[in-house]
Amino acid sequence: MVDHDFQLNSRSMLIFHVLRELESSVRAVLLPDEARTPREQGTGTGHRDGVKAILAALRIEETSRAGKAWLNAVGTLHGRAHRRNLEHPQTVDADILERVDGLEGMLDAVLDAFEAHYLAAVERLEALAATPEPSNADARRLRSDFPQNQITWERFFSQLTTPAWLGPLRKEGFFADLPPVTVDEEGNQVSYPRWPASAYLARVAEADPAQVLAIARESPETDNPFVNLDLVEAALRMPPAKAAKLASRAATAARGSRELINPVRYAALVAHCAKNVDQAPALDLMAALIDEAQSGGRLDEWEYDQILGHYAPRLTESLGLPWLEMLADLLDRASGTPEEAARRSGLDMSRTYCPTLEQDRPHPYQLREARLTAAVRDAARHLLTSGRADLHTVLAVLGAHPWLIFRRLRLHVLEHHGDLTPALVYQALSDRQLARDNDLALEWLRLARARCEHLEPEQRNVLVQVVREGPDTDKWKESHRRYADQEISDTRLRHLTETWHRERYAAIRPILPSDLQNDLQRLETEYGPAASLDDIEEPFFWTPPSSVSTDELAALNTTELVARVRAFTPSADRFTGQSEGDFTVQLRAAINQQARAHSSRSALFADLDDAYLVAALGGFTEAIRRGDDLDSEALVQLAATATERSASPRTHDILRESAQLLYEMLVRPTAQPVPDLAEAIWRTLTVMLRTADLPAASDTDHWSDPRAQALRTMVAWARWRRTHDADFGRLFGVLDELTEPESLAGSPIAGLIVTVVGERFAQLTDLDRDWANRHAHLLTGNEPLARLAWEAYLGASPYYQPAVELLLSAYRTAACTRTEDGTDQQEHLRIKLGSDILVRYWGGLIELEGEDSIIRDYYANSSGEALNRLAWSITSGLRAGPDIPAAVIERVRLWWEWRRKILAGAPGGPESPERRELLDVPGALVGSGRFPATWCLDQLQELLQTTGSFGKNPHVFRYLTSIVADHTGQVLNLLQQCLASPSMDPWLPSLREADISTLLRAGLRTPAHAELSRGIINRAAARGYQQFRSLLTAQPSNPTP
């Protein structure tokens, strides 16, 4: 209104109307209790005295600019907000703008001072909350005399412990307005604030359930999960009859809210409401909870277990048969739709998620359907055991659903409670369809075993006859044709039929006639004993019958192991045997475990099939990498023999593993071969490198190509030879031959060769600097092979100063190169490039600026993401690294000051990739503890001014605690700015509470800074951080140095 002219004649009136309302509201909130008189709300002396009292309480001089502006405004704002009679409103001129500016400045100064003394208002608020018999006037005072914000409500309601305030607050509408939900449209996130009023209702519900119930039912429905949980807690403290009236609201919350906090408490409310005469609300709420879980909603596994495991038995006792019916309906819906049940003839996955109904055994794929099944089973059995339902009724409930799991549950219930109605047991056992249903076999067999001896003689004969008639073999034949696309063999059919008879004869063994007893004995002799009906294996961890474990193979000596490998016959079907791939994994692991025992006789593995030889080579390699001391001569011979094998589809793998084995031997101190093996190793590597039967190397597969590994191993061989003061010149003879322009031009492995040269360039430079100088051009050109070699160098070669000196032209070219879209396609290479360049700067070899500054070019042409990660690596090294020379620390300081100036002028905010360093680097540098305190404080001040926070480095506050004794004022000023910043992480005061408390204590102990510390504590409290308030009471009233 002040800054924009909306062409309104009443503009000046509107401005002063707003200012009058602001002044009145601020005065009402800030007026000290001792100054509140009947005249305080009027004008004249009462108004002026009130302003003076506020200024005095806030320690603002009446003669200050703010004091004068406020006192001058007393009695004038009303007149300026209205015109005289029908005179034309006053125009907004310079005089009015000056008055407005003065009043705005006054409000800023007064509210800032109020924050610095905020705890005085908190004390008034707490005194009001402590009123033993509050009135409606007290509630109105809460509305008019205190800031109307979340912080005020949290503090006030947290102090209330009795229902005395319910009536006054209800009358003044404090329970009618819920805090608004915060919606982040961009991030598609919703934030729900807590409602202190609902937490108060929960605390006092037991003392005044009737009034709390009335208030809860009057309050608007909401998706706020904190409010809904508070109302559930309130209902739990009411008598069941009253609590049931809130159950429907809780059910709506369970079904419709975006989030559900602590759903186990909702289940507790179900159990509480179940004690009521009308149990429908309890059932509806529990159905809402479990439905929410079944549909993949907001219940986790633990919560679901708690709801069904802990509360289901209590609800069975309270609710009886309706509870079983509800659980059965939920299990039905969880199993599928009615259309799916009809299409699949009721077949479900219950054999998978619940192999047996006898016990609950958790396993990795435990489904919620399994927990529902257990709940249905337990409810049915409890009702029968307690006599609250008869067997016919329970079976009817289960029989009303079409799925297999319910048919299994019916047989299970008959097994354990068939004595209640024996006729139903006989009906199930004499049913030929049930007896022949393989999906019901376990439950039917258990029922037959448990109840066969309780049948009448004639009934026993019928059961024996049902079993004697045998299975429905026509159904088996049809099934085999459908799924195997061929006829079942007579042998297979006979096997299935006889094992079917064996299982059933064994189940009814006590009532078998003698001829079937003999038949059962024959079947058990031929096929083994019947399967256990009690120890049911989980279906998820199928182990083929002929599987061999790692431990079994590791227990064999070398001769036995080789014989076992030769005798192994892989199976194409993992359900009938072990595949070649599975076996090689076990073999490799077994050789790795016993490599020391096998290495001296490793030649025995040389004649194994290709796949097993690869496994053996890999097992020995892993053992060497682990640090085992093996027989190097025998292993060198094994690698040589493997290399000489005839070509096969696995030649690539054999050569790669052989080269890797030799490489590990050469670079590991515990496994290095004796010098006499140098010739043998070199010959083997030469054979690998010259192998012509391998396909051409791709540009992306250089790491796994055996020829590349052979070339790398040759470099390792040369370095090993140098440690023994032996000649290694033949390496460079090979490299000269391979890198001749004519050779590279026609070579199918040209990319492979230059890649390895790039990877190992630092090592090659160390071995022969003259050779490296002559061949540096392989990495410095613009042609594809040179770029390939350069990228390999950046990706794998460590920083080595002589090598870097040879490649300076490549470094400069790369620093000046920027991709078309301004990003780095291979960011890790760009970071390595920057790291190498800065290492030269840390060492004083180059400077930040200059006509041909490579550092400037690198930063100008790199993406923000790459530079952020480079900065992170620098700061991480500062904190975690060893002692760093002071000269390097000084150059890091200069680097950051140079970088900060550049970033200050960059577009975008601190969170943008281009300026992210501004947010991350200063805190990390300060937190490293390697820089002067004055410089660190300046950096933090700059950081606060730029970003409004200290960034996310966790070490900044710890560093401040280490210097606060010597720099108390500066540290406290920084802390005050940080806590007052709108950009501050709201969790920071809690996360850094110990460090912040240390800083504040240091200030409170020092007279010169005690007032500043108290102000910080007050300001923190004004933002809802009350945890530092106790520091004021812990300090002496007159601190001394």
SULDA-V825200 format. One line per field, one symbol per residue. psi: psi as a letter, one per 20 degrees, with the letter a starting at -180 (. if undefined). burial: + if it has 16 or more other ideal C-beta (glycine too) atoms within 10 Angstrom, else -. A space follows every 10 residues. Layout:
psi=???
burial=???
This chain:
psi=hghpojlphj ghghghgghg gggggghhhi pqhiiorhih ibacgggghg ghhggghjlp phirgggghg hhipihhghh iqrpckqpqp qoahgghggg hghghggggg hghggikhhg hghgghgghj phmqrhhhhh hhhhjqpmrh gggggghiip irjhiggghg hjjijhoqqq pppnhgilqp poqqohhhhg ghhjhhhmhg hhggghhhqq qqiohgghhg hghghijrqh ghhhiihhgh ggghhhqhqo pmihhghhhg hghiiqgoig hgggghhggh ghghjkckpr ggggggghgg hgghhghghc hhgggggggg hghhharhhh gghjkjpajh hgimhqihqo oqrhkprhhh hhghggghgg hghghijiqr gggghhghii qiqhhhhghg hgghgikhih nhhhghgghi ohgghiohhj gghgghgggh ihiiqqghhg hgghhghhha rnhhhggggg hghikrqqqh ggggggghhg ggghghhkgh jprhhhghgg hghhhhirqq qpihnpqqih mpoqhkqprg hghhiqrggh ggggghipoq qioiiiaprg ggghghgghg hghkhhhhhh kihhihjrqg hhggggghgh ghgghijqor nhghhghggg ghhjqqqrij gghggghghh ghghhhiphi jprqhijggg gggghggghj piiqrqprij khhiphhghg gghgghgghg hhhjkqpjhh ghgghgghjp ghghhjpikg hgghghgggj hghhhhgnhg ghghjhhhii airghghggg hhghhhprpo ghgghhkhhh ggghhipprh jjrohnhhhh ghghggghhh ghjjhrrgrr hlohgggghh jqqhgghghg hghghghggi rappqhhggh hgghghhghh hghhjqrrrh iqhhjhhhhh gghhggihjj qqgggghhgh gggghgijrj ajpiighhgh hiihhilggg ghgggghghi phippiighg hkgggghggh ghhhiohijg hgghgggghg hhjjniiihh hhiiqqhnqq .
burial=---------- +++-+++-++ --+--+++++ +---++---- -----++-++ +++++-++-+ -----++-++ +-++--+--+ +-------+- -+---+--++ -++--++-++ --++++++++ ++-++--++- ---+---++- ++--+++--- +++++++--+ --++++++++ -+-++--++- ---------- -+++++++++ +++++--++- ++++++--+- -+-+++++++ ++++++++-+ -++++++-++ +++++-+--+ +-++-+++++ ++++-+--+- ++++++++++ ++++---++- --++++++-- ++-+++++++ +-++-+++-+ ++++++---- +----+++-+ +-++++++-- -----+-+++ ++++++++++ ++++----+- +--++-++-- ++++++++++ ++++++++-+ ---+++-++- ---++++-++ ++++++++++ ++--+---++ --++-++--- ++---+---+ -------+-- --+--+--++ ++++++++-- ++---+--++ --+------+ --+------- ------++-+ --++-+-+-- ++-++--+-- +-----++-+ -+++-+++++ +++++--++- ++-+++-+-+ ++++++++++ ++++---+-+ ++++++++++ +++-+----- ++++++++++ ++++++++-- +++---++-+ ++-++--++- +--+--+--- -+--++++++ ++++++++++ +------+-- ++-++--++- ---+--+-++ ++++++++++ +++++-++-- ++--++-+++ ----++++++ ++++-++--+ --++-++--+ ++-++----- ---+----++ ++++-+++-+ ++---+-+-- --+++++++- ++++++++++ ++-++--+-- -------++- +++-++-+++ --+------+ ---+++++++ ++++++++-+ +-+--++-++ --++-+++++ +-+--++-++ +-++--++-+ ++++++++++ +--+---++- -+--++++++ ++++++--++ -+++++++++ ++--++-+-- ++--+----- -
